[in-house]
Amino acid sequence: MQCKRIPFPEKPKVFLDCYLLDSGLRLGQDTARPAVVICPGGGYVYLSPREAEPVALAYAAKGIHAFVLNYSLGRDTAGFAPLKELDWAISLLREHAAEWHIDPQKILTCGFSAGGHLALSGGLLGQERPNGVILGYPATDFIGPESALMRTLFGGEDDAPWMNLQAQVTPDSPPVFLFTTWEDTMTRRMSLELATAYERCNVPMECHIFGSGPHGYSLANAASADGSSQVINPHVEKWLDLSVEWLFSVFGEPEFRDYSTSHIMEAMQELGIELPVSSDAQQAMNNA
């Protein structure tokens, strides 16, 4: 895996952390992989660590390139600057798709809570729209009185399209995988309304509402618990595998092709190693 950090131009606090999987014939896989841009939650005032690198590594373990967008927070979100930053990140992936072995038609956003608002905004309103969106307990409606802080941060534009994302769903919207819990009253209603909007426009969506679990559980396992046992839930933890199955079912399975063991002989030759083998074994390796 290659890890790198790419800064956003003229914004030192905004950057993209990249978790790029190695590709090549010696790994038996030289085709382009899907990629996911992760937007951690935190109410646009901080970025939740449990929804950043742990999620990226979990997707990387499934064979998916992962990226974490550290976007603007607080007063720096005025005019919804994070959406422009997400556009930049997706554009960067498409620009370097060949170099980074990314399939440019399989770039998704993944967001949690307020990061889910950003991930979905990219899909519905962005200039560089993702091909699909994965949403974990997303906050998608900032019209109510409980969202006064968000309206203040974004500049008080109550009628801005990103304040009520359910109303922005159209037949051209990207497919969505959504999950939350029934106990999460912070996002349960909004998730149901978003699912209804997708149904109304006949856009593909997979929606999972698990029974129990608090807001902000991320992977719902020890890898992202940060010492808090209340966010560990083996049943809710299944959302990650389900999202990967959904991704491959919607966008296609990874393409693998058979390869020979000739690279073993090539490596031995590069190192100047000659192994004493029988003539039959030598012939078999030469024919491999």
Protein Blocks (a to p, Z undefined) as FASTA:
>chain_A
ZZdddddehiakbccddddddedjklopabdcdddddddeehhpaccfklmmmmmmmmmm
nopacddddddehjllggplmlmmmmmmmmmmmmmmmmnopafklcccddehjlmmmmmm
mmmmmmbdcfbdcdehiafbfkbmklmmmmmmnnopakbmklmmmlmpcfkbccdddddd
fklmmlmmmmmmmmmmmmmnopacdddddfbdcehklnopaklnnopaklgcfklmmmmm
mmmmmmmmmnopaddddddfklmmmmmmmnopacdddfklmmmmmmZZ
